[in-house]
Amino acid sequence: MSSIDLDTTLRRLLSAPTKTRRAALDAAQTVLDGIRPMAVSQSAAARLLNVSRWTILRLVEDGVLHPVSLRGARRFPVYELEQLCGAKNEN
């Protein structure tokens, strides 16, 4: 990432709503700590696969993805998303 891109990104982050700033800081801390999430939200799963949220729902209906419920929140196991793309698991 170039210096100009980084400056723009930081400016946008600093002017973002508090919830967005917290989420970005949590994500950055996770990366710095080397911790990978085990399950992600529908939106995050869509971003990881570069598809729409509706495509994620269709993959569930087709039995390709199997979401889990964590305290009422629907999450998608990262290992399933990686397997779907043929990505190698690092752990």
MMTF fields as JSON, N, C-alpha, C and O atoms, coordinates in Angstrom:
{
  "mmtfVersion": "1.0.0",
  "mmtfProducer": "UNKNOWN",
  "numBonds": 363,
  "numAtoms": 364,
  "numGroups": 91,
  "numChains": 1,
  "numModels": 1,
  "chainsPerModel": [1],
  "groupsPerChain": [91],
  "chainIdList": ["A"],
  "bondAtomList": [4, 2, 8, 6, 12, 10, 16, 14, 20, 18, 24, 22, 28, 26, 32, 30, 36, 34, 40, 38, 44, 42, 48, 46, 52, 50, 56, 54, 60, 58, 64, 62, 68, 66, 72, 70, 76, 74, 80, 78, 84, 82, 88, 86, 92, 90, 96, 94, 100, 98, 104, 102, 108, 106, 112, 110, 116, 114, 120, 118, 124, 122, 128, 126, 132, 130, 136, 134, 140, 138, 144, 142, 148, 146, 152, 150, 156, 154, 160, 158, 164, 162, 168, 166, 172, 170, 176, 174, 180, 178, 184, 182, 188, 186, 192, 190, 196, 194, 200, 198, 204, 202, 208, 206, 212, 210, 216, 214, 220, 218, 224, 222, 228, 226, 232, 230, 236, 234, 240, 238, 244, 242, 248, 246, 252, 250, 256, 254, 260, 258, 264, 262, 268, 266, 272, 270, 276, 274, 280, 278, 284, 282, 288, 286, 292, 290, 296, 294, 300, 298, 304, 302, 308, 306, 312, 310, 316, 314, 320, 318, 324, 322, 328, 326, 332, 330, 336, 334, 340, 338, 344, 342, 348, 346, 352, 350, 356, 354, 360, 358],
  "bondOrderList": [1, 1, 1, 1, 1, 1, 1, 1, 1, 1, 1, 1, 1, 1, 1, 1, 1, 1, 1, 1, 1, 1, 1, 1, 1, 1, 1, 1, 1, 1, 1, 1, 1, 1, 1, 1, 1, 1, 1, 1, 1, 1, 1, 1, 1, 1, 1, 1, 1, 1, 1, 1, 1, 1, 1, 1, 1, 1, 1, 1, 1, 1, 1, 1, 1, 1, 1, 1, 1, 1, 1, 1, 1, 1, 1, 1, 1, 1, 1, 1, 1, 1, 1, 1, 1, 1, 1, 1, 1, 1],
  "groupList": [{"groupName": "MET", "atomNameList": ["N", "CA", "C", "O"], "elementList": ["N", "C", "C", "O"], "formalChargeList": [0, 0, 0, 0], "bondAtomList": [1, 0, 2, 1, 3, 2], "bondOrderList": [1, 1, 2], "singleLetterCode": "M", "chemCompType": "L-PEPTIDE LINKING"}, {"groupName": "SER", "atomNameList": ["N", "CA", "C", "O"], "elementList": ["N", "C", "C", "O"], "formalChargeList": [0, 0, 0, 0], "bondAtomList": [1, 0, 2, 1, 3, 2], "bondOrderList": [1, 1, 2], "singleLetterCode": "S", "chemCompType": "L-PEPTIDE LINKING"}, {"groupName": "ILE", "atomNameList": ["N", "CA", "C", "O"], "elementList": ["N", "C", "C", "O"], "formalChargeList": [0, 0, 0, 0], "bondAtomList": [1, 0, 2, 1, 3, 2], "bondOrderList": [1, 1, 2], "singleLetterCode": "I", "chemCompType": "L-PEPTIDE LINKING"}, {"groupName": "ASP", "atomNameList": ["N", "CA", "C", "O"], "elementList": ["N", "C", "C", "O"], "formalChargeList": [0, 0, 0, 0], "bondAtomList": [1, 0, 2, 1, 3, 2], "bondOrderList": [1, 1, 2], "singleLetterCode": "D", "chemCompType": "L-PEPTIDE LINKING"}, {"groupName": "LEU", "atomNameList": ["N", "CA", "C", "O"], "elementList": ["N", "C", "C", "O"], "formalChargeList": [0, 0, 0, 0], "bondAtomList": [1, 0, 2, 1, 3, 2], "bondOrderList": [1, 1, 2], "singleLetterCode": "L", "chemCompType": "L-PEPTIDE LINKING"}, {"groupName": "THR", "atomNameList": ["N", "CA", "C", "O"], "elementList": ["N", "C", "C", "O"], "formalChargeList": [0, 0, 0, 0], "bondAtomList": [1, 0, 2, 1, 3, 2], "bondOrderList": [1, 1, 2], "singleLetterCode": "T", "chemCompType": "L-PEPTIDE LINKING"}, {"groupName": "ARG", "atomNameList": ["N", "CA", "C", "O"], "elementList": ["N", "C", "C", "O"], "formalChargeList": [0, 0, 0, 0], "bondAtomList": [1, 0, 2, 1, 3, 2], "bondOrderList": [1, 1, 2], "singleLetterCode": "R", "chemCompType": "L-PEPTIDE LINKING"}, {"groupName": "ALA", "atomNameList": ["N", "CA", "C", "O"], "elementList": ["N", "C", "C", "O"], "formalChargeList": [0, 0, 0, 0], "bondAtomList": [1, 0, 2, 1, 3, 2], "bondOrderList": [1, 1, 2], "singleLetterCode": "A", "chemCompType": "L-PEPTIDE LINKING"}, {"groupName": "PRO", "atomNameList": ["N", "CA", "C", "O"], "elementList": ["N", "C", "C", "O"], "formalChargeList": [0, 0, 0, 0], "bondAtomList": [1, 0, 2, 1, 3, 2], "bondOrderList": [1, 1, 2], "singleLetterCode": "P", "chemCompType": "L-PEPTIDE LINKING"}, {"groupName": "LYS", "atomNameList": ["N", "CA", "C", "O"], "elementList": ["N", "C", "C", "O"], "formalChargeList": [0, 0, 0, 0], "bondAtomList": [1, 0, 2, 1, 3, 2], "bondOrderList": [1, 1, 2], "singleLetterCode": "K", "chemCompType": "L-PEPTIDE LINKING"}, {"groupName": "GLN", "atomNameList": ["N", "CA", "C", "O"], "elementList": ["N", "C", "C", "O"], "formalChargeList": [0, 0, 0, 0], "bondAtomList": [1, 0, 2, 1, 3, 2], "bondOrderList": [1, 1, 2], "singleLetterCode": "Q", "chemCompType": "L-PEPTIDE LINKING"}, {"groupName": "VAL", "atomNameList": ["N", "CA", "C", "O"], "elementList": ["N", "C", "C", "O"], "formalChargeList": [0, 0, 0, 0], "bondAtomList": [1, 0, 2, 1, 3, 2], "bondOrderList": [1, 1, 2], "singleLetterCode": "V", "chemCompType": "L-PEPTIDE LINKING"}, {"groupName": "GLY", "atomNameList": ["N", "CA", "C", "O"], "elementList": ["N", "C", "C", "O"], "formalChargeList": [0, 0, 0, 0], "bondAtomList": [1, 0, 2, 1, 3, 2], "bondOrderList": [1, 1, 2], "singleLetterCode": "G", "chemCompType": "PEPTIDE LINKING"}, {"groupName": "ASN", "atomNameList": ["N", "CA", "C", "O"], "elementList": ["N", "C", "C", "O"], "formalChargeList": [0, 0, 0, 0], "bondAtomList": [1, 0, 2, 1, 3, 2], "bondOrderList": [1, 1, 2], "singleLetterCode": "N", "chemCompType": "L-PEPTIDE LINKING"}, {"groupName": "TRP", "atomNameList": ["N", "CA", "C", "O"], "elementList": ["N", "C", "C", "O"], "formalChargeList": [0, 0, 0, 0], "bondAtomList": [1, 0, 2, 1, 3, 2], "bondOrderList": [1, 1, 2], "singleLetterCode": "W", "chemCompType": "L-PEPTIDE LINKING"}, {"groupName": "GLU", "atomNameList": ["N", "CA", "C", "O"], "elementList": ["N", "C", "C", "O"], "formalChargeList": [0, 0, 0, 0], "bondAtomList": [1, 0, 2, 1, 3, 2], "bondOrderList": [1, 1, 2], "singleLetterCode": "E", "chemCompType": "L-PEPTIDE LINKING"}, {"groupName": "HIS", "atomNameList": ["N", "CA", "C", "O"], "elementList": ["N", "C", "C", "O"], "formalChargeList": [0, 0, 0, 0], "bondAtomList": [1, 0, 2, 1, 3, 2], "bondOrderList": [1, 1, 2], "singleLetterCode": "H", "chemCompType": "L-PEPTIDE LINKING"}, {"groupName": "PHE", "atomNameList": ["N", "CA", "C", "O"], "elementList": ["N", "C", "C", "O"], "formalChargeList": [0, 0, 0, 0], "bondAtomList": [1, 0, 2, 1, 3, 2], "bondOrderList": [1, 1, 2], "singleLetterCode": "F", "chemCompType": "L-PEPTIDE LINKING"}, {"groupName": "TYR", "atomNameList": ["N", "CA", "C", "O"], "elementList": ["N", "C", "C", "O"], "formalChargeList": [0, 0, 0, 0], "bondAtomList": [1, 0, 2, 1, 3, 2], "bondOrderList": [1, 1, 2], "singleLetterCode": "Y", "chemCompType": "L-PEPTIDE LINKING"}, {"groupName": "CYS", "atomNameList": ["N", "CA", "C", "O"], "elementList": ["N", "C", "C", "O"], "formalChargeList": [0, 0, 0, 0], "bondAtomList": [1, 0, 2, 1, 3, 2], "bondOrderList": [1, 1, 2], "singleLetterCode": "C", "chemCompType": "L-PEPTIDE LINKING"}],
  "groupTypeList": [0, 1, 1, 2, 3, 4, 3, 5, 5, 4, 6, 6, 4, 4, 1, 7, 8, 5, 9, 5, 6, 6, 7, 7, 4, 3, 7, 7, 10, 5, 11, 4, 3, 12, 2, 6, 8, 0, 7, 11, 1, 10, 1, 7, 7, 7, 6, 4, 4, 13, 11, 1, 6, 14, 5, 2, 4, 6, 4, 11, 15, 3, 12, 11, 4, 16, 8, 11, 1, 4, 6, 12, 7, 6, 6, 17, 8, 11, 18, 15, 4, 15, 10, 4, 19, 12, 7, 9, 13, 15, 13],
  "groupIdList": [1, 2, 3, 4, 5, 6, 7, 8, 9, 10, 11, 12, 13, 14, 15, 16, 17, 18, 19, 20, 21, 22, 23, 24, 25, 26, 27, 28, 29, 30, 31, 32, 33, 34, 35, 36, 37, 38, 39, 40, 41, 42, 43, 44, 45, 46, 47, 48, 49, 50, 51, 52, 53, 54, 55, 56, 57, 58, 59, 60, 61, 62, 63, 64, 65, 66, 67, 68, 69, 70, 71, 72, 73, 74, 75, 76, 77, 78, 79, 80, 81, 82, 83, 84, 85, 86, 87, 88, 89, 90, 91],
  "secStructList": [7, 7, 2, 2, 2, 2, 2, 2, 2, 2, 2, 2, 2, 2, 6, 1, 7, 2, 2, 2, 2, 2, 2, 2, 2, 2, 2, 2, 2, 2, 2, 2, 2, 6, 7, 7, 7, 1, 3, 3, 7, 2, 2, 2, 2, 2, 2, 2, 2, 6, 1, 7, 2, 2, 2, 2, 2, 2, 2, 2, 2, 6, 6, 1, 7, 7, 7, 3, 3, 3, 6, 6, 3, 3, 3, 3, 3, 2, 2, 2, 2, 2, 2, 2, 2, 6, 7, 7, 7, 7, 7],
  "xCoordList": [0.863, 0.0, 0.898, 1.816, 0.641, 1.479, 1.193, 0.189, 2.092, 1.964, 0.697, 0.044, 0.347, -0.848, -2.104, -3.024, -2.136, -3.278, -3.423, -4.535, -2.315, -2.339, -2.856, -3.661, -2.392, -2.87, -4.373, -5.084, -4.851, -6.283, -7.077, -8.115, -6.592, -7.27, -7.326, -8.366, -6.222, -6.198, -7.129, -7.809, -7.173, -8.087, -9.54, -10.336, -9.877, -11.243, -11.585, -12.687, -10.634, -10.859, -11.076, -11.959, -10.285, -10.403, -11.705, -12.194, -12.269, -13.525, -14.751, -15.885, -14.515, -15.609, -16.355, -15.831, -17.586, -18.34, -17.596, -16.778, -17.885, -17.203, -17.259, -16.252, -18.414, -18.56, -17.62, -17.002, -17.512, -16.633, -15.172, -14.381, -14.814, -13.438, -13.072, -11.985, -13.979, -13.714, -13.531, -12.628, -14.39, -14.292, -12.961, -12.321, -12.548, -11.278, -10.098, -9.152, -10.151, -9.069, -9.016, -7.932, -10.173, -10.21, -9.623, -8.858, -9.985, -9.462, -7.944, -7.223, -7.469, -6.029, -5.301, -4.24, -5.866, -5.242, -5.209, -4.238, -6.253, -6.303, -5.184, -4.516, -4.981, -3.915, -2.554, -1.687, -2.369, -1.089, -0.809, 0.341, -1.845, -1.688, -1.545, -1.181, -1.826, -1.729, -2.888, -2.779, -4.009, -5.178, -6.12, -6.468, -6.525, -7.492, -8.848, -8.942, -9.906, -11.234, -11.599, -11.188, -12.364, -12.812, -14.103, -14.38, -14.905, -16.183, -16.416, -15.987, -17.103, -17.347, -18.824, -19.562, -19.237, -20.616, -20.888, -19.975, -22.148, -22.527, -21.847, -21.362, -21.808, -21.171, -19.682, -19.142, -19.025, -17.592, -17.33, -16.361, -18.185, -18.039, -18.175, -17.428, -19.129, -19.318, -18.086, -17.656, -17.518, -16.315, -15.142, -14.384, -14.988, -13.888, -13.971, -12.953, -15.182, -15.368, -15.57, -15.616, -15.691, -15.934, -17.238, -17.299, -18.278, -19.61, -20.61, -20.239, -21.865, -22.891, -23.369, -23.133, -24.041, -24.627, -25.695, -25.914, -26.354, -27.394, -26.773, -27.371, -25.583, -24.9, -24.566, -24.659, -24.18, -23.917, -25.18, -25.116, -26.322, -27.587, -27.913, -28.396, -27.651, -27.903, -26.985, -27.399, -25.735, -24.808, -25.296, -25.102, -25.918, -26.499, -27.679, -27.793, -28.561, -29.723, -29.303, -29.974, -28.191, -27.69, -26.94, -26.559, -26.731, -26.032, -24.521, -23.825, -24.01, -22.563, -21.923, -20.852, -22.573, -22.102, -23.028, -24.234, -22.444, -23.207, -22.962, -22.004, -23.821, -23.62, -23.861, -24.596, -23.224, -23.418, -24.045, -23.921, -24.704, -25.318, -24.497, -24.307, -24.014, -23.25, -24.025, -24.01, -24.701, -25.538, -26.539, -26.772, -27.121, -28.142, -27.608, -28.387, -26.3, -25.702, -25.287, -24.63, -25.667, -25.337, -23.924, -23.628, -23.06, -21.673, -21.292, -21.862, -20.316, -19.863, -18.429, -17.544, -18.187, -16.833, -15.85, -16.11, -14.729, -13.729, -13.16, -12.885, -12.98, -12.42, -13.314, -12.801, -14.634, -15.542, -15.364, -15.375, -15.199, -15.001, -13.689, -13.614, -12.656, -11.362, -11.458, -10.901, -12.168, -12.331, -13.093, -12.803, -14.064, -14.877, -14.016, -14.266, -13.013, -12.119, -10.903, -10.104, -10.761, -9.584, -8.353, -7.242, -8.516, -7.373, -6.815, -7.555, -5.515, -4.865, -5.009, -4.854, -5.307, -5.424, -4.031, -3.224, -3.732, -2.412, -2.175, -1.022, -3.22, -3.048, -3.013, -2.876],
  "yCoordList": [-1.173, 0.0, 1.221, 1.319, 2.152, 3.338, 4.292, 4.172, 5.23, 6.212, 7.045, 7.369, 7.392, 8.2, 7.406, 7.932, 6.135, 5.279, 5.119, 5.151, 4.95, 4.786, 6.055, 5.982, 7.217, 8.482, 8.635, 9.018, 8.337, 8.444, 7.478, 7.842, 6.253, 5.253, 5.691, 5.569, 6.194, 6.646, 7.826, 7.884, 8.757, 9.902, 9.425, 9.894, 8.5, 7.973, 7.236, 7.367, 6.466, 5.715, 6.652, 6.419, 7.695, 8.63, 9.413, 9.847, 9.597, 10.338, 9.411, 9.878, 8.116, 7.137, 7.127, 7.581, 6.604, 6.473, 5.576, 4.743, 5.754, 5.025, 3.51, 2.826, 2.986, 1.538, 1.035, -0.019, 1.768, 1.386, 1.453, 0.572, 2.513, 2.646, 1.483, 0.917, 1.13, 0.014, -1.296, -2.076, -1.534, -2.771, -2.822, -3.872, -1.696, -1.647, -1.865, -2.575, -1.26, -1.439, -2.882, -3.436, -3.484, -4.89, -5.791, -6.71, -5.524, -6.324, -6.159, -7.133, -4.925, -4.677, -5.39, -5.979, -5.336, -6.001, -7.514, -8.174, -8.048, -9.478, -9.871, -10.885, -9.064, -9.343, -9.244, -10.093, -8.204, -8.025, -9.161, -9.562, -9.672, -10.771, -12.115, -13.108, -12.152, -13.394, -14.336, -15.535, -13.802, -14.623, -14.59, -13.522, -15.766, -15.841, -16.202, -17.06, -15.56, -15.929, -17.334, -17.763, -18.037, -19.381, -19.33, -20.215, -18.277, -18.122, -16.638, -15.795, -16.331, -14.934, -14.727, -15.685, -13.472, -13.12, -13.351, -13.618, -13.243, -13.424, -12.375, -12.694, -11.131, -10.059, -10.326, -10.16, -10.744, -11.025, -12.224, -12.225, -13.238, -14.401, -13.976, -14.438, -13.1, -12.598, -11.83, -11.973, -11.012, -10.255, -11.187, -10.989, -12.215, -13.158, -13.89, -14.14, -14.23, -14.957, -14.03, -14.479, -12.729, -11.731, -12.023, -11.991, -12.309, -12.556, -11.719, -11.056, -11.755, -11.015, -11.825, -13.029, -11.141, -11.832, -12.811, -13.839, -12.499, -13.394, -14.686, -15.755, -14.594, -15.803, -16.698, -17.922, -16.085, -16.859, -17.61, -18.791, -16.931, -17.583, -18.727, -19.775, -18.53, -19.609, -20.809, -21.958, -20.531, -21.622, -22.405, -23.619, -21.723, -22.397, -23.256, -24.416, -22.681, -23.43, -24.66, -25.691, -24.561, -25.675, -26.715, -27.772, -26.409, -27.335, -27.279, -28.172, -26.244, -26.105, -25.519, -25.96, -24.532, -23.917, -24.303, -24.465, -24.444, -24.855, -23.854, -24.001, -22.837, -21.84, -22.443, -23.419, -21.836, -22.233, -21.064, -19.914, -21.358, -20.314, -20.118, -21.048, -18.904, -18.562, -17.498, -16.318, -17.942, -17.047, -16.284, -15.093, -16.98, -16.398, -15.703, -15.283, -15.58, -14.949, -16.031, -17.003, -15.865, -16.838, -16.558, -15.454, -17.557, -17.408, -18.54, -19.63, -18.249, -19.199, -19.605, -18.752, -20.913, -21.382, -21.015, -21.258, -20.433, -19.996, -21.185, -21.082, -22.324, -23.487, -23.917, -24.37, -23.787, -24.139, -23.183, -23.598, -21.892, -20.899, -21.164, -21.04, -21.531, -21.85, -23.099, -23.143, -24.119, -25.35, -25.089, -25.681, -24.199, -23.873, -23.289, -23.529, -22.532, -21.895, -22.751, -22.412, -23.852, -24.69, -24.127, -24.54, -23.171, -22.574, -23.562, -24.35, -23.512, -24.37, -23.749, -22.54, -24.59, -24.131, -23.983, -24.909, -22.815, -22.527, -23.188, -23.355, -23.57, -24.16, -25.665, -26.322],
  "zCoordList": [0.0, 0.0, 0.0, 0.814, -0.907, -0.993, 0.155, 0.857, 0.324, 1.406, 1.254, 2.246, 0.019, -0.228, 0.121, 0.748, -0.288, 0.045, 1.553, 2.08, 2.237, 3.678, 4.357, 5.285, 3.894, 4.463, 4.276, 5.205, 3.08, 2.797, 3.666, 4.219, 3.785, 4.598, 6.057, 6.705, 6.566, 7.962, 8.186, 9.211, 7.259, 7.385, 7.414, 8.227, 6.533, 6.493, 7.78, 8.312, 8.269, 9.5, 10.686, 11.512, 10.77, 11.888, 11.855, 12.898, 10.674, 10.579, 10.545, 10.437, 10.637, 10.598, 11.934, 12.951, 11.919, 13.17, 14.175, 13.786, 15.433, 16.502, 16.311, 16.493, 15.951, 15.773, 14.675, 14.825, 13.592, 12.49, 12.913, 12.578, 13.659, 14.136, 15.056, 14.946, 15.96, 16.881, 16.125, 16.429, 15.141, 14.355, 13.608, 13.547, 13.043, 12.312, 13.254, 12.912, 14.428, 15.399, 15.904, 16.09, 16.124, 16.541, 15.46, 15.756, 14.207, 13.092, 12.981, 12.767, 13.129, 13.053, 14.189, 13.979, 15.382, 16.528, 16.324, 16.693, 15.748, 15.463, 14.517, 14.72, 13.481, 12.517, 13.196, 12.99, 14.007, 14.694, 15.678, 15.852, 16.312, 17.263, 16.564, 17.195, 15.281, 14.523, 14.769, 14.513, 15.269, 15.565, 14.369, 13.865, 13.927, 12.831, 13.398, 14.277, 12.909, 13.393, 12.923, 11.845, 13.731, 13.365, 12.574, 11.766, 12.811, 12.116, 11.883, 12.672, 10.785, 10.427, 10.095, 9.862, 10.08, 9.752, 8.268, 7.487, 7.901, 6.499, 5.622, 4.537, 6.085, 5.316, 5.13, 4.037, 6.213, 6.124, 5.214, 4.455, 5.284, 4.399, 2.94, 2.078, 2.673, 1.305, 0.839, -0.306, 1.73, 1.359, 1.103, 0.153, 1.955, 1.772, 0.439, -0.207, 0.037, -1.226, -2.416, -3.562, -2.138, -3.184, -3.935, -5.164, -3.141, -3.688, -2.886, -1.917, -3.294, -2.556, -1.35, -1.261, -0.431, 0.717, 0.261, 0.902, -0.837, -1.377, -1.88, -1.756, -2.443, -2.895, -1.704, -1.795, -0.595, 0.619, 1.038, 1.379, 1.013, 1.369, 0.417, 0.846, -0.875, -1.838, -1.586, -1.74, -1.198, -0.883, 0.34, 0.419, 1.277, 2.444, 2.001, 2.399, 1.174, 0.68, -0.111, -0.055, -0.853, -1.651, -0.805, -1.308, 0.48, 1.362, 1.237, 1.719, 0.599, 0.424, 1.682, 2.099, 2.28, 3.516, 4.662, 4.48, 5.834, 7.013, 8.141, 8.899, 8.258, 9.311, 10.692, 10.848, 11.68, 13.072, 13.814, 13.394, 14.898, 15.709, 16.971, 17.755, 17.16, 18.348, 19.118, 18.767, 20.174, 20.992, 20.135, 20.342, 19.182, 18.329, 17.085, 16.23, 16.976, 15.799, 14.806, 15.18, 13.56, 12.515, 12.01, 11.553, 12.096, 11.666, 10.717, 10.757, 9.866, 8.862, 9.161, 9.227, 9.345, 9.658, 8.541, 7.362, 8.932, 7.957, 7.196, 6.001, 7.883, 7.189, 6.025, 5.001, 6.155, 5.055, 3.887, 2.728, 4.198, 3.14, 2.406, 1.184, 3.165, 2.548, 1.681, 0.584, 2.175, 1.398, 0.11, -0.93, 0.191, -0.988, -2.095, -3.276, -1.718, -2.698, -3.004, -3.876, -2.294, -2.511, -1.859, -2.189, -0.919, -0.237, 0.777, 1.366, 0.973, 1.956, 3.331, 3.501, 4.308, 5.694, 6.272, 6.185, 6.871, 7.408, 8.751, 9.148, 9.464, 10.806, 10.744, 11.775]
}
